[in-house]
């Protein structure tokens, strides 16, 4: 840009019809102002070609760090988890209307130069009033592995903000484990579904074999895992609110 601000351009080349994803993202993120949500600087539309212009975040996505050998350290991971939680809490309670993201995952968490997390990609988001306990859905939204069970149940139709809490829980577990929540390549079949393996180890008070360097690293890792497991409970009403999660993590 003319004032020498670096930007990231997201091009939606294959926007069909009325460009629902584009309209959704502009309409949703245009009203958001929070340190833990990526900032939309501008947008343009020319027929079926559409582009979104965002602030540039040099450290790319959280996915790059937790699924590779790039170690961030446990205190930094805890700070990132708290930042993401604050961003989601803002979406749920801090705007004029409640914003349900429906695609919380490591790939959609971008990191700035200080590794502050920012929630991105609002193409699947949905708005509703704060008084509305659930929104009506006709199609499943999200990425497999992070989609709340109520989204794919027989009774699918009404989904609450607790679906984002579920996705956040999966993200926490992946942050600690440094792996996808489902991995069919592992040698030990009991570890294919990582959350179940973690739950069984914690329940039996067995070692989790997580790399620890500092004295309080183990406590941080355990706290993140327990919070993650709490968030991915089958029944949405049993999952904590983001406000409570922030209090527990801090």
N, C-alpha and C positions, 0 to 999 in steps of 0.2 A: 504494500500500500504506500501512498505518498508520504505518510509520516513514519515510514520504515518499520511498521509493525508486521511481523511474520504472521501469516494466516495459513489455515488448512482448508482446502476446498474439497467438499464432498459432492461428486457428480453423480446424479441419478439418471444415467443414460436410458435405462429401460423403463422409465416411468410410463405406465400405460393409463389409458382412460383419463380420469380427472386428476391423476397423480396423487392418490390418497396419502401415500407415505410422505411425499413432499409437503402437502398441505398440513398433514398431521404434525410434522416436525416443526415447521415454521409457526403454526398456530399454537403449539405447545411451548416450545422453548423460547419463543419471542416474549413471553410474559414472565420468564424466570430470571432471577438475579440472585445467585448464591455462589459462594466461594467454592463449593464442591459440586457445581454443575457447570459443564462447558458453556462458554459464552458464544452466542450466535451474533456475528458481526453484520452479516447481510445475506442476501440471497438474490438469485435471478432465475427467470424462466423464459424459455424460448420454445414454444410448441411443446414437444415431448422431452426436450432437453432441459433439465433443471439442475441447479447447483446451490449448495449451501456453503456459506463462508463462516468458518469458525476461528476462534483464537488458536494459535499454533501451540501445541504442547510437546516439547522436545523429547520427553522420555517415553513417548508412545503409550502403549497399553500395559495394564497390570499383568495381562496374560504373558507378555514377553518375559517378565521377571519371575513369576511363580512356576512356570513350566519350563524353566531353563536353569542354567548354573549361575545366573545373576542373583546373588544373594543380597537381600535388602536389610537383613537383621530383624530380630523379633520386635524390638521397640518400634522400628519404622513400620513394620507390618501392622502392629497394633494401631499406630497413628493413622495409617491408611484405612484400616477397618472402621475406625471412629469417624473419619472424614466421609467415607461412603455412607455410613449410617446417618450422619447429619444431613447429607444431601438427599437421601431417600425420605427422611423425616420432613424435610422442607417441602418436598414434592407432595407428600401426603397431607401435611397440616399447615404449611407456611404460605401457600398461595391462596388467591381468592377462590379457586376451585381445586379440588383434590386431583392430583395427577398420578395415574397408575402407569408405571413405566413398561412393565411386561417383558423386559429383556435385560434384566440385571445379570451380568456375567463378567468375568475378568476382561474379556475383549472390549467391552464397552465402558471400562473404567480407564480413563486417560490420566497420565501423570505429568505435572508441570516440572519446571527445573528444580524445585525443592521436593519433588515427589508428593506433592499434595494431590489427592485424587479428585477427579472431576467426572461425574456421570455424563455419558454421551449417548447418542443414537436414540432419538425419540420417535422413530418411524412407526413403532407399534403402540405408542402411548395412547391413553384414553383419559378424557376429562370427565369429572363428575362432581356434583356438589358435595360439600363436606358432610351434609346431613344424610347423604345416600350411603347406605351400608354396603351395597353391592352394585355392580354394573352388569348389564345384560350383554352377553357375548354370543355371536353366531359362529365364529371360527376361533380355533386355538391360536393364541399369540405367544411367541417366545421361541427359545432354543431348547431342543431336547437335552435333558439332563438338568435343566434349571426350571422347567415348567412345573408348577404346583400340581399335585395330584387331582385337585378338584377341577382343573382345566380339562382333564382327559377322562373324567368319570362319566358314568351313565347319566348322572344328574346335571351334566354340564349345561350352563346357561347363565347363571349368576355368579360372578367372581368378585371378591373384595380386594382391598389393598394388601391383605395378608398374603396374596400370591407373590408380591414383591418381597415380602419378608422371607418366604420360602426360598426364593432365588438368592437372596442375600446370605441365607444360611449355607446354601451349597457353595457359594463363593468363599465364605469363611473357611469351610472345611478344605477346599482346594488350596487356599492360601497356606494353611498349615501343612497339608500333606505334600504340596508341591507337585500335584498330579491331578488329572481329571477325576471327577467323582465316579465315573465308570471307565474302566480300562481292561479290555479283554486280553491284553498282551502280557499281563503279569503272570508269573509262574505259579504263584499260590492262588488257587481259584477262590479262596475265601476273601481275597483282597480285590476281586473284580469290582464289586460295589463298595467303594471306599467308606462311605458313611456307616454302613452296617458293620464293617470291620472295626472302625473306630469305636462305635458304640459298644461292641462286644468286648473290646480290649479295656475300655474304661469301666464297664460293668464288672469285669473280673479283676480290676485293679492291676492289669498287666502293662508292661512297658509298651510305649508307642513307637519306639525307635526313631524319634525325631532328633535331628542334629541340634545340639544345645551348646552354646559357647559361653554366655554370661550366666550368672547365678539365678536371675529371675526369668530367664528365657523359658524354662519349663512351665512356670506358672502362667506366663503369657500364652504359650501354645495351648495349654490345657483349657484356659479360660475361653479362648477363641473357638476351640473345638466344642466345648459344652454349649456355648452360645449358638454355634452353628447347628448342633443337633436339636436344640430347643426350637430353632426357627423352622426346621424341616419336618416338624410333626405333621402327621397325616391330616388331622382335623384343624382347619384354619383358626378356629376360636381358641385353640390351645397355644397358638404361636404368640410370642410377645409383640408389643408395639415397638416401633423404631425408637420412640422416646425412652422406653424402658431399656432397650438394648444399649443405647448411648450411655445411660446412667450406669449400667453394669460394666461396660467396657472402660469407662473413665474412672 
